[in-house]
Amino acid sequence: MANNHPPRDEAYLSSVIPKRIRLFEQIQADHLEQLQSLPHDPIKITLLPDGIVKEGKRWETTPMDIAVQISRGLAKSALVSSVNNVLWDMNRPLESDCSLEILGFDSNQGRDTLWHSSAHILGQALEQEYGCKLYIGPCKTIYEGFYYDAFYHGDVAINENHFPNIEAGVAKAVEEGQPFERIEVTKDQALEMFSDNNFKVEIINEDLAEEETITVYRCGPLVDLCPGPHIPNTSFVKAFKCLNALSVDWKGNRDRESLRSVYGISFPEDEQLKDFLISREHFICHSLSPGSCFFLPLGTRVYNKLMGFIKTEYWKRGYTEVISPNIYNMKLWETSSEHAENYKEDMFTFDIDKQEFGLKPVNCHGHCLMFQNRVRSYRELPIRLADFGALHRNEKREALSGLTCVRRFQQDDAHVFCRETQVEEEVKGILDFVDYVYTILGFTYELKLSTRPKKYIGDLEKWDRAEGALEKALKDFGKPFFVNKGDGAFHGPKVDITVSDAMKRNFQCATLQLDFQLPDCFKLEYSSLAEDETKREKPVLIHRAVLGSVERMFAILLEQNKGKWPFWLSPRQVIVCSLLKDDRSYAEKVRDQIHQAGYYDDVDTTDRNISEKVEEAQVARYNYILVVGDEEARRGQVTVWLRDEVMSIETLLDEFKLKTANFL
């Protein structure tokens, strides 16, 4: 138990917490008095997306008031609002005529707000339990949760042994339904409020130095710097779990104080936490390799299925897979000056034989070297080089986020070298590829043509032709698209492809960019005439990816499917459960037949009763639960649970084959 209750700075807690609360309440009282003196004129509130107009009063009516008018169900699920496209606390009074959108956990903003508020609740538990000095507690992104960094008295090393106490502190705060209260303070007031915390003082003096006012929030005994917004009160967090704890340096500076980060996850429903914990069976992150994920056996199965799916399409669509080095001399990046400037700061570099080398952050330069390797003929074009090589980018520690922002990742990366006259057809082919893959994965998408920016390279005539080819390809493709004038890359126009999943959330995954610069930088050329092979022309380079980062796509699919993978992609396709102990031999025989047919299967021959086995298999999200007993063994059959259907193993395997072929 000693490990669970390390020494804490009692003097810090007993003096600092009451002081902050006292100052907060004094300033809050002044604010409320000022608010009451303001005119409470009638205002019109336009609800989005329906356009319904509600009446309210300025400086009095809150978004929560409107939510309650609409329905109690909406009020119970409303986490945050958007007022004139600005995120706004549900209990913060409206100030004028406005548009209002009420957001729940099914929106990016609602989810991030719940996690941000949960970080404050976590911070409260840490401060109360251990008397630590809090630093920052941001939320992460897509299914990743939040963390809080803090400095602990006596150099306490918070670890998993402390999680039960932390979770108990969080549960206490949640049960109390503590409201999130907001005030604005001056810099001097903020410095007085947080004078006992050198980390907060540094934030105020450096990060917030230019701010006219500083926002402070309170929930229960916690008073903290924060821009907000927050959920209405702590009771909206119905499920919470600590995930990890690791050491970090203050602002990444090893010469400064060592802090401890505690990571957590929360949801508005217990079932959502259960779904999340199932996803943890697929991958883990570890402090000894930050930003590089470990894919566990189940996750590796899905990862390989995704890559196998793309590789099969490569074969059908004329792509050639290649393998390129991970390490290059930094002179390679100097060949393209903008890449040296843009990438070096974010690259992992090191010395070999007194020369500087780096891990590649992109594949395009290596593919240019492959193209450059020998004289190319126009007859060879287009050349489509595909590469699943590992890429490394030295993302800042605070940006790292599970699978969505990592330092080591793989892409379904490909580069097409083609003649200018082939651009249109190649773009059509890529768009068809994207449409095919995203339809199977259950995504819709939006297309945007991004044209020449103010700063660009290459001649204007070539840009016009390229933009014309992209526009014609998009029109022929038949899907609606928008034109983003001036938003293209400096080296060529591009098509931005934004994915929407089943929950209507948007992600940027696929890439399609034309590049005029790299072929120039690498002096790439091909012989352009059969009768005169000395005549040379430069190819056009098309950068493209469909899944994009496989890690990021994995995270999106994981959240979309919530552990209920479609059969073709599932890491747990089948489990065979024996009815009685004597049926073990036949159950194992069925398992072996299914395994030999190429499907992921398990067997449960334990002595438990069949209802327990089935319940456990359902929680684990197997696509098929097969029950076998004496009757099935005599007939060489299986019973498919829930469907109550008896069939031969051959018929079952035919069904599996059909589902796999049709991506079901």
C-alpha positions in Angstrom: 0.0 0.0 0.0 2.9 2.3 0.5 3.4 2.6 -3.2 -0.1 3.8 -3.6 0.3 6.6 -1.1 3.6 8.4 -1.7 4.5 11.5 0.4 2.6 14.6 -0.7 3.2 18.3 0.0 0.6 18.9 2.6 1.7 22.5 3.2 1.3 23.2 -0.5 -2.2 21.8 -0.6 -3.4 23.5 2.6 -2.3 26.9 1.6 -2.6 27.0 -2.2 -6.0 25.4 -2.9 -8.0 27.7 -0.4 -6.1 30.8 -1.7 -7.0 30.0 -5.4 -10.6 29.3 -4.5 -10.9 32.5 -2.5 -9.5 34.6 -5.4 -11.6 32.8 -7.9 -14.8 33.4 -5.9 -13.9 37.1 -5.4 -13.4 37.7 -9.1 -16.4 35.6 -10.0 -18.6 37.7 -7.6 -17.4 40.9 -9.3 -18.2 39.4 -12.7 -21.7 38.3 -11.7 -22.5 41.8 -10.3 -21.2 43.4 -13.6 -23.3 40.9 -15.6 -26.5 41.7 -13.8 -26.0 45.4 -14.5 -25.9 44.8 -18.3 -29.1 45.2 -20.4 -30.9 41.9 -20.8 -32.4 42.8 -24.2 -34.3 40.2 -26.3 -32.2 38.3 -28.8 -32.8 35.8 -31.6 -31.0 32.5 -31.5 -30.9 30.6 -34.8 -30.5 26.8 -34.3 -28.2 24.9 -36.6 -28.6 23.0 -38.8 -32.4 23.4 -38.9 -32.6 27.2 -38.9 -35.3 27.2 -36.2 -35.3 30.6 -34.3 -35.6 30.7 -30.5 -36.1 33.8 -28.3 -33.7 34.6 -25.5 -32.3 37.4 -23.4 -28.9 38.9 -23.8 -26.4 38.1 -20.9 -28.9 35.7 -19.4 -30.0 32.9 -21.8 -27.5 30.0 -22.1 -27.2 27.3 -24.7 -28.2 24.8 -22.0 -31.5 26.8 -21.5 -32.2 26.3 -25.2 -31.3 22.6 -25.1 -33.7 22.1 -22.2 -36.5 23.8 -24.2 -35.9 21.4 -27.1 -35.8 18.2 -25.1 -34.4 16.8 -21.8 -32.6 14.1 -23.9 -30.7 16.7 -25.8 -29.8 18.5 -22.6 -28.5 15.3 -21.0 -26.2 14.7 -24.0 -25.1 18.3 -24.8 -21.4 18.7 -24.0 -20.6 22.0 -25.7 -22.1 24.4 -28.1 -20.9 26.5 -31.1 -22.0 30.1 -31.1 -21.4 31.9 -34.4 -18.9 29.1 -35.1 -17.0 29.7 -31.8 -17.0 26.9 -29.2 -18.9 28.0 -26.2 -19.7 26.6 -22.7 -23.3 25.3 -22.4 -23.8 27.4 -19.2 -22.2 30.6 -20.6 -24.7 33.4 -21.3 -25.2 34.4 -24.9 -24.2 38.0 -25.7 -26.2 38.9 -28.8 -28.2 37.6 -31.8 -26.4 34.4 -32.9 -26.4 31.0 -34.5 -26.3 28.1 -32.1 -25.3 24.5 -32.6 -25.5 22.0 -29.7 -22.8 19.3 -29.9 -22.6 15.9 -28.2 -19.9 13.2 -28.0 -20.7 12.1 -31.6 -19.0 15.3 -32.9 -15.3 16.0 -32.9 -15.8 19.1 -30.8 -18.0 17.4 -28.3 -15.6 14.5 -27.9 -12.6 16.7 -27.5 -14.4 18.9 -25.0 -15.3 15.8 -22.9 -11.7 14.7 -23.0 -10.4 18.2 -22.2 -12.7 18.4 -19.2 -11.7 14.9 -18.1 -8.1 16.1 -18.1 -9.1 18.7 -15.6 -10.9 16.1 -13.5 -7.7 14.0 -13.7 -5.7 17.0 -12.7 -8.0 17.5 -9.7 -7.5 13.9 -8.5 -3.7 14.1 -9.0 -3.4 17.4 -7.1 -5.7 16.3 -4.2 -4.1 12.9 -3.9 -0.5 13.7 -4.3 -0.1 17.5 -3.8 1.6 17.8 -7.1 2.2 21.0 -9.1 0.1 20.8 -12.3 1.6 21.8 -15.7 -0.8 21.2 -18.6 -3.6 18.8 -19.4 -4.7 18.8 -23.0 -6.9 16.3 -24.8 -5.6 14.2 -27.7 -7.4 13.2 -30.9 -9.4 10.3 -32.4 -9.9 7.7 -29.7 -6.8 8.7 -27.8 -8.1 10.6 -24.7 -6.0 13.1 -22.7 -3.1 13.5 -20.3 -1.9 15.7 -17.5 1.7 16.6 -16.8 2.7 17.4 -13.2 5.7 17.8 -10.9 5.6 15.6 -7.8 6.9 16.3 -4.3 9.8 14.0 -3.4 10.3 12.9 -7.0 7.3 10.5 -6.9 7.3 8.1 -9.9 3.6 7.7 -10.6 2.9 4.3 -12.1 0.1 1.7 -12.6 0.1 1.0 -8.9 -1.3 4.4 -8.3 -4.1 4.2 -10.9 -6.8 2.8 -8.5 -6.3 5.8 -6.1 -6.4 8.2 -9.1 -9.5 6.6 -10.5 -11.2 6.8 -7.1 -10.4 10.5 -6.9 -12.0 11.0 -10.4 -15.0 9.0 -9.4 -15.5 11.2 -6.4 -15.4 14.3 -8.5 -17.8 12.8 -11.0 -20.3 11.8 -8.3 -20.3 15.3 -6.9 -21.4 16.8 -10.3 -19.0 19.7 -10.0 -19.9 22.5 -12.4 -17.2 23.9 -14.7 -17.2 27.7 -13.9 -15.4 30.3 -16.1 -13.9 33.7 -15.3 -11.6 36.1 -17.1 -8.7 37.6 -15.2 -5.9 40.1 -15.8 -2.3 38.9 -16.0 -1.6 40.3 -12.5 -4.6 38.5 -11.1 -3.5 35.2 -12.8 0.1 35.6 -11.4 -1.3 36.2 -7.9 -3.6 33.2 -8.2 -0.9 30.8 -9.4 2.1 32.3 -7.7 2.9 29.0 -5.9 3.2 27.1 -9.1 6.4 28.1 -11.1 5.1 26.1 -14.2 1.9 28.1 -14.4 3.8 31.4 -13.7 6.1 30.6 -16.7 3.1 29.9 -18.9 1.5 33.2 -17.9 4.7 35.2 -18.5 5.7 33.5 -21.7 2.9 31.7 -23.5 0.1 34.2 -22.4 2.2 37.4 -22.3 0.4 39.0 -25.2 -3.1 38.2 -23.9 -5.3 41.1 -22.6 -7.3 38.7 -20.4 -6.6 35.2 -19.3 -9.3 32.6 -18.8 -9.5 30.5 -15.7 -11.8 27.5 -14.9 -12.8 25.9 -11.7 -14.3 22.5 -11.0 -14.6 21.5 -7.4 -11.3 22.3 -5.6 -9.4 22.6 -8.9 -8.7 26.1 -10.3 -6.7 26.1 -13.5 -5.6 28.2 -16.4 -7.5 27.1 -19.5 -9.0 28.7 -22.6 -12.0 26.3 -22.5 -14.6 25.5 -23.3 -15.8 22.7 -20.9 -18.6 20.3 -20.3 -21.5 21.5 -18.0 -20.3 19.5 -15.0 -18.2 16.5 -14.0 -21.2 14.1 -14.0 -21.2 14.0 -17.8 -18.1 11.7 -17.5 -19.7 8.3 -16.9 -16.7 6.1 -17.6 -13.0 6.8 -16.9 -9.8 4.8 -16.9 -6.1 5.6 -16.5 -4.0 4.2 -19.3 -0.4 5.0 -18.9 2.2 7.0 -16.9 5.6 8.1 -18.1 8.4 10.6 -17.4 8.8 13.8 -19.5 11.0 16.8 -19.4 9.6 20.3 -18.9 9.1 21.7 -22.5 11.4 18.9 -23.7 14.4 20.4 -21.9 16.5 17.8 -20.2 18.1 20.5 -18.0 14.7 21.4 -16.5 12.5 19.6 -14.0 11.4 16.0 -14.7 7.6 15.7 -14.8 5.2 12.7 -14.9 2.4 12.3 -17.5 -0.7 10.4 -16.6 -2.8 9.4 -19.6 -6.5 8.6 -19.4 -9.6 7.9 -21.5 -13.2 8.8 -20.7 -16.7 8.4 -22.3 -20.2 9.4 -21.6 -21.3 5.8 -21.5 -19.8 2.6 -19.9 -20.3 0.6 -23.1 -18.1 3.0 -25.0 -15.3 2.3 -22.5 -15.7 -1.4 -23.0 -15.5 -0.9 -26.8 -12.3 1.1 -26.3 -10.7 -1.5 -24.1 -11.3 -4.1 -26.7 -9.4 -1.9 -29.2 -6.5 -2.0 -26.8 -6.1 -5.6 -27.7 -4.9 -4.4 -31.1 -2.0 -2.1 -30.3 0.0 -0.5 -27.5 2.3 2.5 -27.1 5.2 2.5 -24.7 7.3 5.2 -23.2 10.5 3.5 -24.3 9.6 4.1 -27.9 7.4 7.2 -28.0 5.6 7.7 -31.3 6.1 4.2 -32.5 3.2 1.8 -31.9 3.5 -1.9 -31.1 0.9 -3.8 -33.1 -0.2 -6.9 -31.1 -1.3 -10.1 -32.9 -4.9 -9.0 -33.5 -3.9 -5.5 -34.7 -1.2 -7.0 -37.0 -3.9 -9.2 -38.6 -6.0 -6.2 -39.5 -2.9 -4.1 -40.5 -1.8 -6.9 -42.9 -5.3 -7.4 -44.3 -5.4 -3.7 -45.2 -2.0 -3.8 -46.9 -2.9 -7.0 -48.6 -6.1 -5.4 -49.9 -4.1 -2.6 -51.4 -1.4 -4.9 -52.8 -4.1 -6.9 -54.6 -5.4 -3.7 -56.2 -1.8 -2.7 -57.2 -1.5 -5.9 -59.2 -4.8 -5.3 -60.9 -4.1 -1.6 -61.6 -0.6 -1.8 -63.0 1.5 -0.7 -60.0 5.0 -2.2 -59.4 5.9 -2.6 -55.7 9.5 -1.6 -54.7 11.5 -1.5 -51.6 13.7 1.5 -50.9 16.3 2.2 -48.1 15.3 3.7 -44.8 18.6 5.6 -44.3 20.0 8.2 -46.7 22.9 10.6 -46.8 21.5 14.1 -46.1 22.9 15.2 -49.5 19.8 13.5 -51.0 17.5 16.1 -49.4 19.8 18.9 -50.5 19.0 17.9 -54.1 15.6 19.4 -53.4 16.3 22.5 -51.3 12.8 23.0 -50.1 12.7 19.5 -48.7 16.0 20.1 -46.8 14.5 23.2 -45.3 11.1 21.7 -44.6 12.1 18.3 -43.4 15.5 18.5 -41.6 14.1 19.9 -38.4 11.6 17.0 -38.2 14.0 14.3 -39.3 16.0 11.8 -37.2 19.6 12.5 -38.2 22.9 11.0 -37.1 26.6 10.7 -38.2 28.0 7.7 -40.1 31.7 7.9 -41.1 31.7 11.6 -40.4 28.8 12.3 -42.7 25.3 13.2 -41.8 22.5 10.7 -42.6 18.8 10.6 -41.8 15.8 8.3 -41.7 13.5 9.0 -44.6 10.3 11.0 -43.9 9.0 10.4 -47.4 9.5 8.0 -50.3 9.5 10.3 -53.3 13.2 11.1 -53.3 14.2 7.4 -53.3 11.7 6.7 -56.1 13.3 9.5 -58.1 16.7 7.8 -57.7 15.1 4.5 -59.0 13.7 6.3 -62.1 17.1 8.0 -62.6 18.9 4.7 -62.5 18.9 4.2 -66.3 17.7 5.8 -69.5 13.9 5.7 -69.7 11.9 5.5 -72.9 8.5 7.0 -73.5 7.3 3.5 -74.1 7.8 2.6 -70.4 5.6 5.4 -69.2 3.6 5.6 -67.0 5.8 4.0 -64.4 3.9 3.5 -61.1 6.2 2.7 -58.2 4.5 1.6 -54.9 6.3 1.4 -51.6 5.2 0.4 -48.1 8.6 1.3 -46.5 8.6 2.6 -42.9 8.8 6.4 -42.7 10.0 8.4 -39.7 9.2 12.0 -38.7 10.5 13.5 -35.4 7.1 14.9 -34.3 7.2 17.0 -31.1 6.3 15.0 -28.0 3.2 17.1 -27.3 1.9 16.4 -30.8 2.1 12.6 -30.5 -1.3 10.9 -30.3 -1.7 7.2 -30.3 -2.0 6.0 -33.9 -3.0 9.4 -35.4 0.2 11.3 -34.9 3.3 9.1 -34.7 7.0 9.1 -35.4 7.2 5.8 -37.3 4.5 4.8 -39.8 3.8 3.3 -43.2 1.8 4.6 -46.1 0.4 3.0 -49.2 2.7 5.4 -50.9 3.1 5.5 -54.7 4.6 7.8 -57.3 3.6 7.8 -60.9 6.1 9.0 -63.5 4.2 9.9 -66.7 4.1 12.1 -69.8 2.2 15.3 -69.6 -0.4 13.9 -72.0 -1.0 10.9 -69.7 -1.8 13.0 -66.6 -5.5 13.1 -67.2 -5.9 9.3 -67.5 -3.6 8.7 -64.5 -5.6 11.0 -62.4 -8.9 9.2 -63.4 -7.3 5.9 -62.5 -6.2 7.2 -59.1 -9.7 8.7 -58.4 -11.3 5.3 -59.4 -8.9 3.6 -57.0 -9.8 5.9 -54.1 -13.6 5.5 -54.8 -13.3 1.7 -54.9 -11.4 1.5 -51.6 -13.4 4.1 -49.7 -16.7 2.5 -50.8 -15.6 -0.9 -49.4 -14.4 0.7 -46.2 -17.8 2.5 -45.7 -16.6 6.1 -46.3 -18.0 8.9 -48.3 -15.6 11.7 -49.5 -15.4 15.2 -50.8 -13.1 16.3 -53.7 -11.4 19.7 -54.0 -9.2 20.9 -56.8 -6.5 23.2 -55.4 -5.0 25.5 -58.0 -1.9 27.6 -58.4 -0.8 29.6 -55.3 0.8 33.0 -55.3 4.2 31.5 -54.8 4.8 28.7 -57.3 7.6 27.2 -59.5 7.4 26.3 -63.2 6.1 28.2 -66.1 2.5 29.4 -66.2 1.6 27.5 -69.4 2.5 24.2 -67.8 0.4 25.1 -64.7 -2.6 25.9 -66.9 -2.3 22.6 -68.7 -1.9 20.6 -65.5 -4.9 22.3 -63.9 -6.9 21.8 -67.0 -6.0 18.1 -67.0 -7.0 17.7 -63.4 -10.3 19.6 -63.9 -11.2 17.5 -66.9 -10.3 14.2 -65.1 -12.6 15.3 -62.2 -15.4 16.2 -64.5 -15.1 12.9 -66.3 -15.0 11.1 -63.0 -18.5 12.3 -62.4 -18.4 13.1 -58.7 -19.1 16.7 -57.5 -16.0 18.7 -56.6 -15.1 22.2 -55.4 -12.3 24.5 -56.6 -9.9 25.9 -54.0 -8.3 28.7 -55.8 -4.7 29.4 -54.8 -4.5 26.4 -52.4 -2.3 24.2 -54.5 1.2 23.2 -53.5 4.0 25.4 -54.8 5.3 22.5 -57.0 2.0 21.7 -58.6 -1.8 21.6 -58.4 -3.5 18.9 -56.3 -6.8 17.2 -55.5 -7.6 17.2 -51.8 -9.7 14.2 -50.7 -11.6 14.5 -47.4 -13.0 11.3 -46.0 -16.3 11.2 -44.0 -16.9 8.1 -41.9 -20.2 6.6 -40.7 -20.3 9.2 -37.8 -19.9 12.1 -40.3 -16.4 13.0 -39.1 -13.9 14.3 -41.6 -10.3 13.1 -42.2 -7.6 13.9 -44.7 -6.2 10.5 -45.8 -5.8 10.2 -49.5 -3.3 12.4 -51.5 -3.1 13.3 -55.1 -0.5 15.9 -56.1 1.2 16.9 -59.3 4.9 17.8 -58.9 6.9 19.8 -61.4 9.9 20.4 -59.2 11.4 17.0 -58.2 11.8 15.9 -61.8 13.7 19.1 -62.4 15.8 18.8 -59.2 16.8 15.2 -60.0 17.1 16.0 -63.7 14.7 13.2 -64.6 14.1 12.6 -68.3 13.0 10.1 -70.8 13.6 9.6 -74.6 10.5 11.0 -76.2 10.7 10.0 -79.8 11.2 6.6 -81.5 13.0 8.1 -84.5 15.3 10.2 -82.3 16.1 8.7 -79.0 18.5 11.5 -78.1 15.5 13.9 -77.7 14.7 14.1 -74.0 11.7 15.4 -72.0 10.9 15.6 -68.3 8.3 13.4 -66.8 5.5 14.7 -64.6 5.5 13.2 -61.1 2.2 12.4 -59.3 2.4 11.8 -55.6 -0.5 9.6 -54.4 -1.8 7.6 -51.5 -5.2 6.1 -50.9 -5.2 4.9 -47.3 -2.5 7.4 -46.4 -0.8 6.5 -43.1 -1.9 2.9 -42.4 -1.7 3.7 -38.7 -4.0 6.6 -39.0 -6.4 4.7 -41.2 -6.3 1.8 -38.6 -7.4 4.3 -35.9 -10.2 5.6 -38.0 -11.5 2.1 -38.8 -11.1 1.0 -35.2 -13.3 3.8 -33.9 -15.8 3.4 -36.8 -16.1 -0.4 -36.2 -15.7 -0.3 -32.4 -14.3 -3.8 -32.4 -17.1 -5.2 -34.6 -14.9 -5.7 -37.7 -16.5 -6.9 -41.0 -15.7 -10.6 -41.6 -13.1 -10.0 -44.4 -11.1 -7.6 -42.2 -11.7 -9.2 -38.8 -8.9 -10.5 -36.6 -11.4 -12.8 -34.9 -13.4 -14.4 -37.6 -14.5 -17.7 -36.0 -14.5 -19.5 -32.6 -15.5 -23.1 -32.2 -17.1 -23.9 -28.8 -17.4 -27.5 -27.6 -20.7 -28.4 -25.9 -19.3 -30.9 -23.5 -15.8 -32.1 -22.5 -16.2 -35.2 -24.7 -16.7 -33.0 -27.7 -13.2 -31.5 -27.5 -11.6 -33.7 -30.2 -14.3 -32.7 -32.8 -14.1 -29.1 -31.9 -10.4 -29.1 -32.5 -10.8 -30.9 -35.8 -13.3 -28.2 -37.0 -10.9 -25.5 -35.9 -8.0 -27.1 -37.9 -10.2 -27.4 -41.0 -11.1 -23.7 -40.9 -7.5 -22.7 -40.1 -6.3 -24.6 -43.1 -8.8 -22.8 -45.3 -7.1 -19.5 -44.3 -9.3 -18.0 -41.7 -8.6 -16.7 -38.2 -10.2 -19.1 -35.8 -9.9 -20.2 -32.1 -11.4 -23.0 -30.1 -12.9 -23.1 -26.6 -12.8 -26.6 -25.1 -12.9 -25.5 -21.5 -15.1 -27.2 -19.0 -17.4 -24.2 -18.6 -21.1 -24.4 -19.7 -21.9 -23.3 -23.2 -23.7 -20.1 -22.2 -20.5 -18.8 -20.5 -18.4 -19.7 -23.6 -20.8 -18.0 -25.9 -21.1 -14.9 -23.8 -17.3 -14.5 -23.7 -17.1 -15.0 -27.4 -19.7 -12.3 -28.0 -17.8 -9.8 -25.8 -14.7 -10.6 -27.9 -16.6 -9.8 -31.0 -16.1 -13.0 -33.0 -18.0 -12.9 -36.3 -19.0 -16.5 -36.1 -19.6 -18.6 -33.0 -19.9 -22.3 -33.8 -21.2 -24.8 -31.3 -20.4 -28.5 -31.7 -21.6 -31.5 -29.7 -22.2 -35.2 -30.2 -24.9 -34.6 -32.8 -22.7 -32.3 -34.9 -19.8 -34.7 -34.6 -21.8 -37.7 -35.9 -23.0 -35.7 -38.9 -19.8 -33.7 -39.6 -21.7 -30.4 -39.1 -21.6 -27.3 -37.0 -24.3 -25.1 -35.4 -24.0 -21.4 -36.0 -25.0 -19.7 -32.8 -27.8 -17.0 -32.8 -28.8 -18.1 -36.3 -29.6 -21.6 -34.8 -28.6 -23.0 -38.2 -26.9 -26.3 -38.7 -24.6 -26.7 -41.8 -21.8 -28.7 -43.1 -18.2 -27.4 -42.8 -17.9 -27.2 -46.6 -21.1 -25.0 -46.8 -19.7 -22.8 -44.0 -16.4 -22.4 -45.8 -18.2 -21.5 -49.0 -20.0 -18.8 -47.0 -16.7 -17.5 -45.7 -15.3 -17.4 -49.1 -18.2 -15.4 -50.5 -18.0 -12.9 -47.7 -14.3 -12.4 -48.1 -14.6 -12.0 -51.9 -17.3 -9.4 -51.5 -15.6 -7.6 -48.6 -18.5 -8.3 -46.2 
